């Protein structure tokens, strides 16, 4: 797998001289991989759109044929049309396109294990993400974190014939892919019975994505795993959802609190706010089935921002907010290294009685790309504390954490704090008393910006309350 990734990635650097960036490159590989695998599997494509016909071309005939092929496939029905909808060629030099076709043609992709060929594709996504903000970082959640969330929530279609899993901000499909990989692992490699197999392939995994490119990558990513998901292209917050509800919601909404600078006009949102993250939480509450469970990644500023208390009050009244995981600093390195983040776990239809918080951040060295990368050990104790019950109902004890990182807070304590979840802290931060061990400047700056943004939002809210009909006298 690593050889395949290195070969494909090495060629990416060549294409950058042609003005093809990392995201464009991954997208073009998406198209070409699909064509190669369709050829290996004998999938019938529109005339002239198959891999063999593409390989036979050269020179300007090749670039013209490739562009025409993408337009034709984009008009096809079903998953094929979804993957190629709006697809455009980024190649101007036919020599480079010919070389990439040759690189892909060297590997028999369907002869590889599903996990291996998918991992090669995801390896490219991760490399693109790590190259900076112009890569796929804004759509990419660390796989180690996703795997922990999936192991805790156990999205198991075998438990119910109608079980559905969704990610309303799915990016390139990381949560959906890991949910399927977890299922394969617990079933001994995907040995599904005759009734279950077709339902898992088509009818279990759903999503929505605002941006066309990551949606396309998600479709291809899941296709490489043998899954045909339904992933809508659209805005999860400002578009009213249909009547479909889901058993499991796993999501990491895009960082940043501002939406379209106005509150969505949705009757299902109890709290009116323009804060995008808080609206995502309200959206998740809407699309969950009664008894359904969710895990949502949220940055710290959402926990203390204006309207946060109101949203979490509603959340706790209508859902069991049973667990909060405070993530280590730098979890999203290298894409958003200064962002402090958490995961909230809740079950719909049961009011909150106790909320357990695991502090995986205080006095934990920050994550770095090379010296201190994120590993599964960062979450091993949390997973043991969380327990086997996906709804957080396993027996829990503070002493299950050797360093006192696991505490329970009664709902009355949340009310006393106006439901500001960020205030549920108890460990002393040693770095604050040691001048030689202060957080990195970018972390301090990011924290200061978060607090200033929250303060500005609260001031704006006050001005809006006071200013309805108010006009400054000249």
N, C-alpha and C positions, 0 to 999 in steps of 0.2 A: 504494500500500500504506500509506504513512504517513498519508494522509488517512483511510483506513478505520480504521486503528488509533486515530488521534486522535479520530475521531467516536465510536467505540465506547467508548474510554477516558473521554472527556468525559462520556458518559452514566453511567459508573460512579460518578462523584462525586455525581451526582444521587441514585443509588440508595443511597448510603451513609447518607443521611438516613432511609431506610426500614429501616436495620439490615442491609443486604446488604453483606457485606465483599468484599474483592477476590477471595478464593478462591471464594466463593459466586457472584459475578458471572461469573467465568470459566466456572464449571461450568454456569450457566444458558445462557450463550452457546453452550457445547458442545451442549446439547440443541437449541437453536433453529437453530443453523447446520446441524446434521444434518438437521433437518426441512426447512429451506429447500433444501438441496442435493439431498435425496431427491426433492423436488418438481420441481426443475429436471431431474433425470435420469430422471424417470418411474419411480422406485422405488416398488413397491407396498407400502403400509403397512397395518396393521390399520384397519378401518373407523372413520372419525372421527378418525384420528390424523395426517392429512396437514396440510400447511402451509395449504392453502386453507381447510380447515374451521376451523383455529385463527384465521386472519385475520378470518374472518367474525364471530367472537365479540366481545363488548364488555361492559364492566361486570363485575359479579360472575359472570356467565355465563362470561366469559373466564377468570378465575382458577380457577373450578371445572372448566372444560373442560380447561385446561392441566394441572391436578393429575391428573385422570382419565386424560389422554393419557399422562402419564409412567408411571403405574401400569400401564397396558395394555402399553406398549412394554417395560417392565421384565420382563414375563412372556413376551415373544417369544423365539424360538429364535435361536441363532447370534450374530453380531456385534451385531445390533440389541439383543438382550437383554443382552449384555455391557455395551454402552454405557449402557443405561438401567436396569441392575440397581440397585434401591434408590434410584432417582432421586426427588427431592422438589422441589416448587416452593418457592422462597424469596420469592415475590411475594405481598404482601398488598394492595397498591394496584393495581387493574386499569389505571389510567391509565399507570403506569410500564411495566407489561408491554406494553401496547398500543404505547407509544412505542418500546420496544426492538424489538418485532416490525417496526414501521415502518422503523426504522434498518436492520435486517438485510435487509428486503425491497427496499430501494433498490438493493442490489448483486446482480448476477447472478454468484454465486460460481463456478459451474461454467464461466462464460465467461472467468474469470481464468485466468492460467497457474497450474499447480499450486503452483509455488514461491511465487508471490505471495500466493495465498489462505492457504497454510500459514504463510507468514512473517507475515501479518497476525495470525493466531491466536497464533503464538509471540511476536510483538511485545507482545501483551497479557499473555502469561505473564511476559515479562521485565519489563514495567512493574509487574506485581503483585509480582514478586520484589524489585524495587528499592525498593518502598514500605516494606519492613521485614520483621520476622520473621513478621508475620501474613500476608505474601504467600506466593508460591510458592517463596521462596528456598531452603527446605530441600530442595526437589526439583529445583532448577535448577542446572545446571553451565554455566559460560560457554561460549557457542557457539564462540568462537575456540579455546578449549582443546580442546573436543571435536573440532573440525575437524582440529587438529594430530594428535591421537591417531588419528583415522580415517585421515588421509593416511599415517601411519607404518605402521599395521597392515594397511591395504588389505583390507578384508573383501569380497572379490570372488566372488560366486556363480558367475561364469563359469569359475572355476578348477576347480570340482568340482561335479558334478551334485547332490551331497548336502550342499553347504556350508550351515551354519546359523550364525546370529549371535544372541547373547543378552546381556541385561543383567539380572542377578538383583536389582538394586535400581533399576529403570528410571525411577522418578519419572514425569515427564510424557513420557518417551520420547525425550529429546534425542539420546542415542547412537544409537538405532535410526534416527531420522529422518536424522541426519547421515550414517550409513552408507549409507542409500539415496540421499541427495543426492549423495554422493561417487560412487556407482555410476552415477547418471545423468550426472554430469559426465564421467566417463572413457569413457562409451559414447556421447558426443555427444548428450545430451539424453534418454537412456532408450530408444534404439532397440534393444529386446531382440528376439531371434529368437522364433519361434513356440513353441518348447519352453521357453525360459527365462522368458518373460513371466509365465505362470501360476504358475510355481514361486516367482518373486520376489514376486508379489502375495500368495501364500498358501503358506507352507511354508519361508520363509527367516528371518524375523524373529520372535524370541521374547523373553519377558521375564517378570519377576515383580516384584510390588510389594506391600508390606505394607498400605498404606493405600488405601482404596477410591477417594477422590477423584482422586489423581494417576494411579491406574491408568485410571480413566475418561478422564482428559485425555489419557493416552498413546494409548489406543485411538482417540480422536477425532483427535488430532494425526496419527497414522499414516493414519487414514482419509482425511484431507484430502490426503495424499500418494498416495492410491490403493493403500495397503497394508492387508491384513487380517492383522494379527499375532495370535499366540497369547500372551496375557499373563495369567499366573495371579495370583490374589489370594491372598497367603499370606506366611508368614515363611520367608525363604530359609535362615535359620540354624537355627531350632529345628524345622523340619519336614524329615524325611529326603527328599531328592530322588528322583524316579523314575529309571528307567534311561537316560533320554535324555541324550546327551552332545553337546557343541557344538564347532564348529571355531574360533569366535572369541568371546571374552568381553570386553566393554567395559563398565566400570562405575565409578561413583563412589558407594560405599556411604555411607549417612548418617554425618555427623560425630558424634563421641562414641564412647567405647570400651566403655561398659557395655551389655550386652544385658539379659537378664532377671535379672541379678545371679547367674546360675548358668551353669555350663558346659553346652552342649547335649549331650544323650545321643546321640551319633552315632559309629558304629564307624569311619566314614571319616575322622574327625578324629584325627590322631595326637597332637596336643597338646591337652590339656584346659585350657581357659581361659574365663573369662567375658568376655574382651575381644572386643567385637563386631567391630571392624575385623580383628583377627587371625583370627577365625572366618570372616569373609567371604573372606579370602585362602585359607583352607583349603577353603572351599566352592567357590571358583573352581577350585582344583586338582582337586577331585572332578569337577566338571561339564565340564571340558575333555576333548576327545578326545585320545588320544595324537597328538602332532604339532600339536595345536591351540595357538593363541596368545592371550595375554590382555594387557590393559592395565587397571590398577586404580589409581584415585586414592586415596592414603592420607595422613593427616596425619602430621607429624613424630613426635608422641607415640607412634604405633604402631611406629615404627622403633626406639625405645629402651625401650618399655614392658616390663613383666614378661611373660615368655614370648615376646617378639619374637624373641630369638635362637634359641629352639627352633623356632619356626614357619619362620623364614627358613633355618634349617639344613635342615629337611625340603624347603623350597621349592628350595634350591640343589642338593640331592641328586637330586631327581626332575624338576627343570625347569631350563631355561637362563635364569637371571635375567640377561639380556644388557644391559639398559638401565634406568637410573634417571634421571628428569628431576626436578630440584629446582626447583619453581615459584617465581616472584617473590612476594615478600610482597604480600598484598592481592589475590591472584588472584581470590578469591571475594568481593571487595567488590561490592556493599554488604551482602551477606547475612552473611558470616562474615569480616570484614576482618582479624581478628587471627589467623586460623588459618593455620599454615604447612603447606604441602602438597607432595606429590610424586606422580609417576606411575611405577609399576613396570611393566616390560614383560617377559614371560617366555613361553617355549615349553615345552610339556609333553613329557616323555619323554627329554630330553637333560640330563645333569648340567651344572651351571655350571662353566665354565672361567675366563672373564673377565667382569667386570661393568663396563660403561662408565657413567660418571656425568657428566651435564651439569648444571653449576651455573648455573641461570638466576636465582639469587637474590642471591648476594653482590655487594655494591656496585651493585645495580640498584635505582633509586628505586622505592619501594613504589607499588602500583597504587591510584589513587583514582578515584572515580566521574566527576569532571569534569576535573580538571587533568591526570591521568596515567592515562587509561583503558587497559585491556588491549587490545592490538592484535596482529595476526598477526606483526608485526615482533619481538615478544617471543620468538617461537618459530621464526623463520625460520632462524637459524643452527643451532638444534637439529635441525630437520628435515633440513638438509643433512648434519649430522654423523651422524644416524641412518642415512641411506642408503636405497636403494631396496628392499632386501630386508625384507619385513615381519617376518621372524624375527630381525632384527638381525645378519645374516651378511654384510652388505656390508663391503668393505674400510674400515677405520676408522683414523684417525691423530689423535693429540693436536693436531697443528698445524692441523687443520681448523677449530679455534676460534681466532680472532684474539686473544682475551683469556684464553687458557688455561683455558677453562671445560669442557674435554672431556678426561677422564682415564679410564684403564683400571686396574682393580684385579684381580689374580689371585685365584683362590679361596683361596689360602693366606693372603692378606691379610684376606679376610673371616673366615676361621677364627680368625686372631689377634685379631680384634675381636669374637669370639663372635657373629658374624653380625649385629652391630648396625649396620645399613646407614646410620644417621644419622651415624656417625663417619667416613664416607668424604668428608672435606673437605680442601682444600688451599689455597684462596684466602684471603688475609688480608682480614678485614672492616675496611675503613677507618673505618666509622662508630664502631667500638668505641674507636678511638684519638682520635676527634674529639668532644669534649664538646658541640660545637654541632650535631653531626649524628647524635645518638643516635636510635634507633628511636622511634616514637611511643609514648606511655605505654600505650595499649591493646595494642600489640604486645608490649611488655615484660611487661605483666601476663599476657597470654595465654600467653606462653612460660613464665613462672614457674608459672602454673597447670598447664600441661602437665607440667612437670618434677615438681611437687609430687604431681600425680595418679599419675604413674608411680612415684614413690617410695613413695606410700601403697600402691599395688598390690603392689609388691615386698615391703613389710613385711607386708601381709596374706597374701601367699603363704608367707612364712616362718612366720607364726603358724599358718597352716593345716597346714604341714608338722610343726610342733612340737606343735600342739594337738589332733591326732586322739586323742580319748579324754581330753583334758586338761580338768580342771574346777578352777576356783579354789576354794581352801579358804576356808571362812567363819571 
